[in-house]
Amino acid sequence: MGGGDPNGNPRLRAAILAARAVNMPKDNIERGIKKGTGELEGVSYEESLYEGYGRAARGAGESLSDNKNRSVAEIRHVFTKNGGSLGPAAVSPGCSRRRATSPSTARRWMRKS
């Protein structure tokens, strides 16, 4: 599942419908699709690893984003909102396993901990 064709990608189709529901301009939608599929020039993605501490456990999460500052802020917000904290990356390598790859899975992990 994936790609820039909404007919073959149900997640993309749902995102487009949600964007249209809030009157997002068509140019913004198309630019977002091109950016996501790599068709837009001048966009570079950075991979980052974060370690967080929850109520009863700790884990690491990774992020792939074109804006590292925005990713850090969102991940820190999720941890703080759910009673955890974000530590420096790879403080204790090998001691924690990856539990979250996105803010939504981080929220679920924080609730379970």
C-alpha positions in Angstrom: 0.0 0.0 0.0 1.4 3.4 -0.9 2.2 5.6 -3.8 0.8 8.8 -5.1 -2.3 7.4 -6.7 -5.4 7.8 -4.5 -7.2 5.0 -6.4 -4.6 2.5 -5.3 -3.9 4.0 -1.9 -6.8 4.1 0.5 -4.9 6.1 3.2 -4.0 8.8 0.7 -7.6 8.8 -0.5 -8.9 9.3 3.1 -6.3 12.1 3.7 -7.4 13.9 0.5 -11.1 13.6 1.5 -10.2 15.0 4.9 -8.2 17.9 3.4 -11.1 18.7 1.1 -13.6 18.6 4.0 -11.7 21.6 5.6 -11.4 23.4 2.3 -7.7 22.9 1.7 -6.6 24.3 -1.6 -6.0 21.7 -4.4 -2.4 23.0 -5.0 -1.5 22.3 -1.3 -2.9 18.8 -1.6 -1.0 18.1 -4.8 2.2 19.6 -3.4 1.9 17.4 -0.3 1.4 14.3 -2.5 4.5 15.1 -4.6 6.5 15.8 -1.5 5.5 12.5 0.0 6.3 10.5 -3.1 9.7 12.2 -3.6 8.7 14.0 -6.8 9.3 17.5 -5.3 12.8 18.8 -5.8 14.9 20.2 -2.9 13.4 18.1 -0.1 15.7 16.0 2.0 14.6 13.7 4.8 16.5 13.1 8.0 16.2 10.0 10.2 16.4 10.5 14.0 16.3 8.2 16.9 14.7 9.2 20.3 14.6 7.5 23.6 11.7 8.2 25.9 10.8 7.2 29.4 7.2 6.3 30.4 5.6 5.4 33.7 6.9 1.9 33.9 9.1 1.4 30.9 11.4 3.1 28.4 11.6 2.7 24.7 13.1 4.2 21.6 11.3 5.7 18.6 12.5 6.8 15.3 11.4 9.5 13.0 11.9 10.3 9.3 11.1 13.9 8.6 12.0 16.9 6.4 11.9 19.1 9.5 13.7 17.6 12.5 12.7 20.5 14.8 9.0 19.9 14.2 9.4 16.1 14.8 11.3 16.6 18.1 8.6 19.1 19.3 5.8 16.7 18.4 7.5 13.6 20.0 8.4 15.6 23.2 4.8 16.9 23.4 3.3 13.3 23.2 5.7 12.0 25.9 5.0 15.0 28.2 1.3 14.9 27.7 1.2 11.3 28.7 3.4 11.5 31.8 6.7 10.6 30.3 9.8 12.4 29.2 12.0 12.5 26.1 15.7 11.7 26.8 18.7 12.1 24.5 19.0 9.6 21.7 20.7 6.2 22.4 21.6 6.9 26.0 21.7 3.2 26.8 22.0 1.4 23.4 20.6 -2.1 23.5 18.7 -1.6 26.7 15.5 -0.4 25.1 13.6 -1.7 22.2 11.7 0.3 19.6 8.1 0.6 20.6 6.9 3.6 18.6 7.5 4.8 15.1 5.0 7.7 15.0 3.3 10.0 17.5 0.1 7.9 17.4 1.9 4.7 18.4 3.9 6.6 21.0 0.6 7.7 22.6 -0.6 4.1 22.7 2.6 2.9 24.2 2.5 5.6 26.9 -1.0 4.6 27.9 0.0 1.0 28.2 3.1 1.7 30.3 
